[in-house]
């Protein structure tokens, strides 16, 4: 029997596919070399099998894996326990599977920004996610698509995102660059993400309008896949109102308010999702923000690699728009989650995406 939730009870579930995905992650994505120290962190809310498979793969290619397992933190983007911080500070490569990610914490910045670890955030990855988004995907072709998206979006000045659910968000790019985060780990101290994502931020003060999350939001941990849309109103790049017909909007507003931090209301980045192995939200945000054709938006801390104004906040959250329309300087590049651009459509066909 194949289960839908991904975390099955039997270790042999998709064991061949897991081994293939782990080796691909270690050797082809993180570019692990013999003799390197590879630190793999995961917590009690994630799938132990993927951590063990990654460690086995690292050892197979001649590296020294160190696997650290610890209790799930109560919040995301918080500092890990001191022994974890000490280990990642010595890592050549750091693979983070933890559900409560430590990105944006001081320990993360020390390991990556200062000490130069090659890092990937695979928040909450389980067997299904490893197989669907890495093992079964033409990783190089997805990266090629991301490079095309990067080049095309960087040509735009005005970017409008709309949706049938009510999103109508405008911003001016102002000559900024797009970060193609779903790359391979070729540079020290440059964090990479799972393939199928580009990110950018228009000039923050130009961001105006309505953003409606209709797919998933995480954190707070009470959310994930949402049943009722959450509507955010923006003025000059800051949230001025949070509304919605269901409980999710109030949960989200209360979470933002709980930090008493004005930077928690700032829009940190726009992101495209285009991993062909993700066709619908799963409740695992790293997958949810890569549903093919979706848009994802980050709120709170803005990482320096995004290329925006750059600021620190108490936390960071991400939410998705499942069927966006993207308009670049008047050209409808994508409509209702389907790319109209001819080059993007050809990539989608080569990747086997349904509907192209």
C-alpha positions as a printed Julia matrix, in Angstrom:
356×3 Matrix{Float64}:
   0.0    0.0     0.0
   1.18   3.54   -0.77
   0.28   6.14    1.81
  -0.42   9.81    1.17
   1.15  11.34    4.26
   4.69  10.32    3.41
   5.96   9.23    6.84
   5.15   5.5     6.79
   5.9    3.04    9.54
   8.07   0.64    7.57
  11.72   1.44    6.87
  11.7   -0.39    3.55
   9.04   1.9     2.06
  10.56   3.22   -1.2
  13.99   2.3     0.11
  15.59   2.1    -3.35
  14.16   5.48   -4.35
  15.27   7.02   -1.07
  18.84   5.78   -1.55
  18.85   7.22   -5.08
  17.52  10.58   -3.88
  19.96  10.82   -0.97
  22.97  10.08   -3.16
  21.76  12.64   -5.71
  21.33  15.22   -2.95
  24.78  14.64   -1.49
  26.82  14.1    -4.64
  25.07  16.14   -7.35
  23.39  18.95   -5.39
  25.62  19.58   -2.37
  28.74  18.5    -4.32
  30.2   16.75   -1.3
  33.86  15.81   -1.69
  35.97  13.13    0.0
  37.28  14.24    3.37
  34.66  16.96    3.95
  32.76  17.26    7.21
  29.03  16.92    6.51
  26.72  17.84    9.38
  23.13  16.61    9.08
  20.62  18.04   11.54
  17.07  16.84   12.1
  14.56  16.97   14.91
  11.88  14.77   16.42
   9.22  16.0    13.96
  11.02  14.91   10.81
  11.69  11.6     9.09
  14.73   9.83   10.45
  15.08   7.75    7.28
  16.06  10.69    5.09
  18.74  11.81    7.58
  20.21   8.31    7.75
  20.09   7.93    3.97
  21.91  11.25    3.51
  24.54  10.21    6.06
  25.06   6.87    4.29
  25.41   8.7     0.98
  27.95  11.15    2.41
  30.03   8.3     3.8
  29.79   6.48    0.47
  31.4    9.4    -1.37
  34.23   9.56    1.17
  33.04  12.36    3.45
  32.68  12.27    7.23
  28.98  12.54    8.19
  27.88  13.7    11.63
  24.17  13.28   12.32
  22.53  15.34   15.07
  19.05  14.54   16.34
  17.34  16.74   18.91
  13.87  17.69   20.2
  11.68  19.91   18.04
  11.91  23.55   19.07
   8.75  25.43   19.99
   9.29  27.97   17.22
  11.03  28.23   13.87
  14.02  30.4    13.0
  15.3   30.2    16.58
  18.79  29.29   17.74
  19.54  25.55   18.02
  20.98  24.01   21.2
  24.59  25.01   21.84
  26.1   21.62   20.84
  24.29  21.85   17.5
  25.59  25.37   16.97
  29.09  24.12   17.71
  28.84  21.31   15.19
  27.45  23.36   12.31
  30.16  25.97   12.9
  32.69  23.3    11.88
  30.78  21.99    8.86
  31.97  22.11    5.29
  28.47  21.07    4.28
  25.34  21.41    6.42
  22.1   19.66    5.45
  19.21  20.79    7.63
  16.11  18.56    7.72
  14.7   20.0    10.96
  11.01  20.88   11.02
  11.8   23.91   13.2
  14.46  25.4    10.95
  17.25  27.5    12.44
  17.67  29.76    9.41
  18.22  33.44   10.25
  19.44  32.58   13.77
  22.86  33.73   15.02
  24.11  30.13   14.86
  23.05  29.89   11.22
  24.78  33.16   10.35
  27.97  32.01   12.08
  28.0   28.69   10.24
  27.09  30.03    6.8
  27.89  33.75    6.56
  31.04  33.71    8.68
  32.47  30.19    8.42
  31.32  29.5     4.86
  29.38  26.24    5.19
  27.56  25.1     2.05
  24.02  24.88    3.38
  20.64  23.61    2.21
  17.31  24.0     4.0
  15.1   20.93    3.57
  12.69  21.75    6.36
  10.69  18.69    7.4
  11.71  16.54    4.41
  10.29  13.03    4.5
  10.5   10.0     2.22
   7.84  11.18   -0.22
   9.35  14.64   -0.49
  12.87  13.31   -1.09
  11.66  10.95   -3.8
   9.24  13.33   -5.53
  11.34  16.5    -5.52
  14.87  15.15   -5.95
  15.09  11.48   -6.96
  12.42  11.66   -9.67
  13.21  15.14  -11.02
  15.52  16.21  -13.85
  17.41  18.53  -11.51
  19.6   20.09  -14.19
  16.62  20.93  -16.4
  14.78  22.54  -13.49
  17.87  24.66  -12.84
  17.9   25.68  -16.52
  14.28  26.78  -16.21
  15.16  28.79  -13.11
  17.97  30.53  -14.96
  15.52  31.51  -17.7
  13.05  32.85  -15.15
  15.84  34.82  -13.47
  16.95  36.45  -16.73
  13.42  37.26  -17.86
  12.2   38.75  -14.57
  15.32  40.87  -14.21
  14.33  42.59  -17.46
  11.05  43.81  -15.94
  10.36  47.04  -14.12
   6.74  46.71  -12.96
   5.6   43.36  -11.56
   1.93  42.71  -10.82
   0.7   39.54   -9.13
  -3.02  38.81   -9.24
  -5.31  35.87   -8.49
  -8.99  35.0    -8.71
  -9.0   34.81   -4.9
  -8.28  38.55   -4.69
  -4.52  39.08   -4.89
  -3.6   42.33   -6.63
  -0.08  43.27   -5.59
   2.08  45.77   -7.48
   5.74  46.64   -7.17
   8.62  48.21   -9.09
  11.75  46.14   -9.58
  14.15  49.04   -9.81
  16.95  47.14  -11.51
  17.33  44.6    -8.7
  18.53  41.04   -9.25
  16.68  37.76   -8.9
  18.1   35.09   -6.62
  17.9   31.61   -8.11
  18.0   29.71   -4.84
  17.3   26.24   -6.25
  20.86  25.73   -7.47
  23.76  23.45   -6.65
  26.1   24.22   -3.75
  29.03  25.57   -5.73
  29.94  28.45   -3.4
  31.1   28.57    0.2
  28.78  30.52    2.47
  25.98  30.72   -0.1
  22.8   28.97    1.07
  20.91  26.96   -1.52
  17.41  25.58   -1.46
  15.59  22.69   -3.09
  15.37  23.12   -6.87
  12.33  24.87   -8.3
  12.45  28.35   -6.79
  13.59  31.85   -7.67
  13.26  34.79   -5.27
  13.42  38.56   -5.4
  12.02  41.66   -3.78
  10.79  44.75   -5.61
  11.84  48.07   -4.07
  10.1   47.63   -0.75
   8.44  51.07   -0.61
   6.75  50.42   -4.0
   4.9   47.27   -2.87
   1.2   48.11   -2.64
  -2.06  46.22   -2.73
  -3.65  42.97   -1.65
  -2.02  39.57   -1.15
  -4.28  36.57   -0.55
  -2.69  33.35    0.68
  -4.83  30.41   -0.47
  -2.5   27.41   -0.38
  -0.35  27.15    2.73
   1.27  29.26    5.45
   4.11  28.23    7.75
   4.94  29.14   10.45
   3.03  29.42   12.81
   2.96  25.71   13.47
  -0.84  25.8    13.91
  -1.15  26.42   10.2
   0.18  24.61    7.13
  -2.39  23.8     4.45
  -5.12  26.41    4.9
  -8.84  25.92    4.29
  -9.76  29.6     4.3
  -7.8   32.33    2.47
  -5.83  34.87    4.49
  -5.93  38.4     3.08
  -3.06  40.85    3.71
  -3.18  44.54    2.8
   0.15  46.21    2.05
   1.22  49.82    1.97
   4.84  50.69    1.17
   5.84  47.06    1.65
   4.29  46.64    5.11
   1.21  44.76    6.26
  -1.46  47.16    7.47
  -4.35  44.7     7.84
  -4.97  40.95    8.09
  -8.46  39.62    7.37
 -10.21  36.39    6.42
 -13.41  34.44    6.85
 -11.86  31.53    8.71
  -9.76  31.06   11.86
  -6.47  31.05    9.95
  -6.4   34.83    9.54
  -6.71  35.47   13.27
  -4.13  32.8    14.08
  -1.73  34.39   11.63
  -2.37  37.92   12.89
  -1.91  36.87   16.52
   1.38  35.18   15.61
   2.71  38.29   13.87
   1.59  40.52   16.74
   3.17  38.25   19.37
   6.7   39.32   18.44
   6.14  43.05   19.06
   8.53  43.64   16.18
   7.64  46.11   13.41
   9.87  44.23   10.96
   7.57  41.21   11.22
   5.06  43.09    9.05
   7.48  43.69    6.17
   7.27  41.77    2.91
  10.68  40.1     2.58
  10.52  38.4    -0.82
   8.5   37.12   -3.75
   9.27  33.58   -4.96
   8.24  31.44   -7.91
   7.57  27.74   -7.42
   8.34  25.33  -10.26
   9.41  21.9    -9.04
   7.63  19.4   -11.32
   7.47  16.86   -8.5
   5.05  19.05   -6.52
   1.51  19.3    -7.84
  -0.39  20.34   -4.7
   0.26  21.51   -1.14
   1.31  18.83    1.34
   1.69  20.81    4.57
   5.49  20.75    4.26
   6.35  24.34    3.38
   9.49  23.53    1.38
   7.25  21.53   -0.96
   4.29  23.9    -0.73
   6.3   26.87   -1.99
   7.44  24.84   -5.02
   4.07  23.72   -6.38
   4.61  24.09  -10.11
   3.31  27.5   -11.18
   2.63  28.88   -7.7
   3.92  32.08   -6.08
   5.23  32.25   -2.53
   5.83  35.32   -0.39
   8.05  35.67    2.65
   7.27  38.0     5.55
   9.62  39.02    8.35
  13.41  38.72    8.15
  14.92  39.42    4.74
  18.11  37.5     3.98
  21.0   39.38    2.42
  21.03  37.03   -0.6
  17.57  38.22   -1.7
  19.17  41.47   -2.79
  16.72  43.83   -1.12
  17.14  46.39    1.65
  18.1   43.57    4.1
  16.87  43.56    7.7
  16.53  41.25   10.65
  13.22  40.42   12.31
  12.2   38.17   15.16
  11.09  35.43   12.73
  10.08  34.71    9.16
   7.05  33.09    7.55
   6.05  31.99    4.07
   2.66  31.77    2.37
   1.54  30.66   -1.08
  -0.76  31.72   -3.9
  -1.62  28.58   -5.84
  -2.91  29.95   -9.16
  -1.3   33.34   -9.69
  -1.31  35.62  -12.69
   2.04  37.37  -13.22
   2.2   40.48  -15.36
   5.63  41.85  -16.33
   5.49  45.38  -17.75
   2.06  44.64  -19.2
   2.9   41.17  -20.55
   0.88  38.34  -19.03
   3.72  35.92  -18.35
   1.56  33.49  -16.35
  -2.2   33.25  -16.01
  -4.02  31.37  -13.24
  -0.94  29.28  -12.49
  -0.21  28.35  -16.13
   2.76  29.87  -17.96
   1.82  31.6   -21.23
   5.43  32.44  -22.1
   6.51  30.13  -24.94
   9.96  29.31  -23.54
   8.58  28.5   -20.08
   5.93  26.26  -21.67
   8.57  24.33  -23.61
  10.53  23.71  -20.4
   7.31  22.53  -18.72
   6.68  20.07  -21.55
  10.21  18.68  -21.29
   9.75  18.27  -17.53
   6.52  16.33  -18.1
   4.25  18.81  -16.32
   0.59  17.98  -16.91
  -1.36  20.51  -18.99
   1.53  21.64  -21.21
